[in-house]
């Protein structure tokens, strides 16, 4: 068996998984009629001690929602120059959240706290407010390095 860990987009369901999907009850999630999604969200909310949860079908969607929640338009996000959210999400940070990005160097994708501190914007109204420092763990494009 070959295990391909390049991306979640290259995985394929097993025959048993395909059968389970075929037999699964389906419904329209917009109307609260998809019991599989509803049960998954409820289970995750309980597991994490939260009031509710929302299912996101992709990492990109999850990243974009997270950045949008944590920022305001015209804020700035600091991230590694090769970060997935910058290079591989179609300009979503600017397009979806209206934020700019400050790219900084890192050791195999890992940001040095001193470099982050040196790149934080002041409260000067002429600069975008730094509201998020995005860390990627693991950094797939950097041989799987981690913090």
C-alpha positions as CSV (number, residue, x, y, z in Angstrom):
1,X,0.0,0.0,0.0
2,X,1.3,3.4,-0.9
3,X,0.3,6.3,1.3
4,X,0.4,9.7,-0.4
5,X,0.7,12.6,2.1
6,X,1.3,15.4,-0.4
7,X,-2.2,16.8,0.1
8,X,-5.7,16.0,1.2
9,X,-6.7,16.5,-2.5
10,X,-4.9,13.3,-3.7
11,X,-6.6,10.9,-1.3
12,X,-9.2,8.4,-2.5
13,X,-11.9,6.6,-0.6
14,X,-11.7,2.9,0.0
15,X,-14.4,0.6,-1.4
16,X,-15.9,0.4,2.1
17,X,-16.0,4.2,2.4
18,X,-17.7,4.4,-1.1
19,X,-20.3,1.8,0.1
20,X,-21.0,3.8,3.3
21,X,-21.4,7.0,1.3
22,X,-23.7,5.2,-1.2
23,X,-25.9,4.0,1.7
24,X,-25.8,7.2,3.7
25,X,-29.0,9.2,4.3
26,X,-28.7,12.5,2.4
27,X,-30.6,15.7,2.6
28,X,-30.3,19.4,2.1
29,X,-28.1,21.0,4.7
30,X,-29.5,24.5,4.0
31,X,-32.8,23.3,5.4
32,X,-31.2,21.2,8.2
33,X,-32.2,18.0,6.5
34,X,-28.7,16.4,6.1
35,X,-28.5,14.3,9.2
36,X,-24.9,13.2,8.5
37,X,-23.7,16.8,8.6
38,X,-25.9,17.7,11.5
39,X,-24.6,14.8,13.6
40,X,-21.0,15.6,12.7
41,X,-21.4,19.2,13.7
42,X,-23.1,18.3,17.0
43,X,-20.5,15.7,17.9
44,X,-17.6,18.2,17.2
45,X,-19.3,20.9,19.2
46,X,-19.6,18.6,22.2
47,X,-16.1,17.3,21.7
48,X,-14.6,20.8,21.7
49,X,-16.9,22.1,24.4
50,X,-18.5,24.7,22.1
51,X,-22.0,25.9,21.6
52,X,-22.0,24.9,17.9
53,X,-19.8,23.8,15.0
54,X,-19.9,24.2,11.3
55,X,-18.7,21.7,8.7
56,X,-16.2,23.0,6.1
57,X,-15.5,20.7,3.2
58,X,-12.0,22.0,2.5
59,X,-8.9,23.4,4.2
60,X,-9.1,26.5,2.0
61,X,-12.6,27.3,3.1
62,X,-11.7,26.8,6.7
63,X,-8.6,29.1,6.4
64,X,-10.6,31.8,4.6
65,X,-13.4,31.7,7.2
66,X,-10.9,31.8,10.0
67,X,-9.0,34.8,8.6
68,X,-12.3,36.6,7.9
69,X,-13.4,36.1,11.5
70,X,-10.1,37.3,13.0
71,X,-9.6,40.4,10.8
72,X,-11.3,43.6,9.7
73,X,-11.1,45.0,6.1
74,X,-7.7,46.6,5.5
75,X,-5.9,44.8,8.4
76,X,-2.7,42.9,7.7
77,X,-1.8,39.3,8.1
78,X,1.8,38.2,8.7
79,X,2.9,34.9,7.4
80,X,5.8,32.9,6.0
81,X,6.7,33.9,2.4
82,X,5.7,30.4,1.2
83,X,2.6,30.0,3.3
84,X,-0.3,28.0,1.9
85,X,-2.8,30.7,2.7
86,X,-0.7,33.2,0.6
87,X,0.5,31.1,-2.3
88,X,-2.2,28.5,-2.9
89,X,-5.6,30.0,-2.1
90,X,-6.1,32.1,-5.1
91,X,-5.7,35.5,-3.5
92,X,-8.5,34.7,-1.0
93,X,-7.1,36.9,1.8
94,X,-7.4,40.0,-0.3
95,X,-10.5,38.9,-2.2
96,X,-12.6,37.5,0.7
97,X,-11.4,39.5,3.7
98,X,-9.9,42.7,2.1
99,X,-6.7,42.2,4.0
100,X,-3.1,42.7,3.0
101,X,-0.3,40.3,3.7
102,X,3.2,40.9,5.0
103,X,5.5,38.1,4.0
104,X,8.6,37.3,6.1
105,X,11.4,34.8,5.9
106,X,11.5,31.7,8.0
107,X,13.6,28.7,8.8
108,X,12.0,26.0,6.6
109,X,8.7,27.8,7.0
110,X,9.0,28.5,10.7
111,X,8.8,32.1,11.8
112,X,11.2,33.5,14.3
113,X,9.4,35.4,17.1
114,X,11.9,38.2,16.9
115,X,11.2,38.6,13.2
116,X,7.5,38.6,13.8
117,X,7.8,41.3,16.5
118,X,10.0,43.4,14.2
119,X,7.3,43.3,11.5
120,X,4.3,44.2,13.6
121,X,2.8,47.5,12.5
122,X,2.5,50.3,15.0
123,X,-0.7,52.0,15.8
124,X,0.1,54.7,13.2
125,X,-3.0,55.3,11.1
126,X,-1.0,55.2,7.9
127,X,-0.3,51.5,8.3
128,X,-2.6,48.5,8.2
129,X,-3.3,47.0,11.7
130,X,-1.5,43.7,12.1
131,X,-4.3,41.5,13.4
132,X,-3.1,37.9,12.6
133,X,0.1,36.0,12.6
134,X,-0.6,32.9,10.6
135,X,1.5,29.9,11.4
136,X,1.4,26.7,9.3
137,X,1.9,23.4,11.0
138,X,3.3,21.3,9.4
139,X,4.8,23.3,6.6
140,X,4.3,20.8,3.8
141,X,6.2,22.8,1.2
142,X,9.2,22.8,3.5
143,X,9.7,19.1,4.0
144,X,7.1,18.8,6.7
145,X,8.9,21.0,9.2
146,X,7.0,21.8,12.4
147,X,7.1,24.2,15.4
